[in-house]
């Protein structure tokens, strides 16, 4: 089961970011605070599919609407590979930790 835990200005995402989990993750994210500078940590994400990219871009759109800045940390290698394949890796704001 996928979940998001908010710790201050950081979201810790765990579990799978797949088609089976996207609705739950999207609903959960909408209930969380997205303001200022937000960091989304994907270190504990296990399985991904292309819907993970869609979810990240939805979070980016939502952040822009609320005038928040968003950065992704610990992008899983399999997700980076998908983003590279689709030519969108440079569109994902990444922070290094």
C-alpha positions in Angstrom: 0.0 0.0 0.0 1.3 3.4 -1.0 1.2 6.3 1.4 2.5 9.9 1.9 3.6 11.1 5.3 4.2 14.8 5.8 7.1 16.0 8.0 7.1 19.7 7.9 8.0 20.9 4.4 8.8 17.3 3.3 6.6 14.5 2.0 7.8 10.9 2.4 6.3 8.7 -0.2 6.4 5.0 0.4 5.1 1.9 -1.4 4.2 1.6 -5.0 3.5 4.5 -7.4 1.5 2.4 -9.9 -1.9 2.6 -11.6 -3.4 0.6 -8.8 -2.2 3.2 -6.2 -2.5 6.5 -8.1 -6.0 7.5 -7.0 -5.2 6.9 -3.3 -1.9 8.8 -3.6 -3.6 11.7 -5.4 -6.4 12.0 -2.9 -3.9 11.8 0.0 -1.7 14.4 -1.5 -4.6 16.8 -1.9 -5.3 16.6 1.8 -1.7 17.7 2.7 -0.2 21.1 2.9 1.5 22.2 -0.3 3.0 25.7 0.3 6.3 27.4 0.3 9.2 25.1 -0.6 8.2 21.4 -0.6 10.5 18.5 -0.9 9.0 15.1 -2.0 11.2 12.2 -1.0 10.8 9.0 -3.1 13.5 6.9 -1.3 10.9 4.4 0.0 9.0 4.0 -3.3 9.3 0.4 -4.6 7.4 -0.2 -7.9 6.6 2.4 -10.4 5.0 2.6 -13.8 4.4 5.6 -16.2 1.5 6.8 -14.0 4.2 7.9 -11.4 5.4 10.5 -13.9 1.8 11.7 -14.4 1.4 12.0 -10.6 4.7 14.0 -10.2 3.5 16.4 -13.0 0.1 16.7 -11.3 1.9 17.7 -8.1 4.0 20.2 -10.0 0.9 21.8 -11.5 -0.8 21.9 -8.1 2.3 23.5 -6.6 2.4 26.2 -9.3 -1.2 27.0 -8.7 -0.5 27.5 -5.0 2.7 29.3 -5.7 4.8 26.6 -4.0 8.1 25.3 -5.2 8.6 21.6 -5.3 11.7 19.4 -5.6 12.0 15.7 -5.8 14.7 13.8 -3.9 15.8 10.2 -4.2 14.2 9.6 -7.6 14.2 5.8 -8.0 16.4 4.6 -10.8 13.5 2.8 -12.5 11.5 6.1 -12.5 14.5 8.1 -13.8 14.8 5.5 -16.6 11.1 5.9 -17.5 11.5 9.7 -17.4 14.6 9.5 -19.6 12.8 7.2 -22.1 9.9 9.7 -22.4 12.2 12.7 -22.6 10.9 14.4 -19.4 13.7 13.8 -16.9 14.8 17.5 -17.2 11.2 18.6 -16.3 11.4 17.0 -12.9 13.0 19.4 -10.4 15.4 17.3 -8.4 17.3 18.2 -5.3 20.3 16.2 -4.2 20.7 14.9 -0.6 
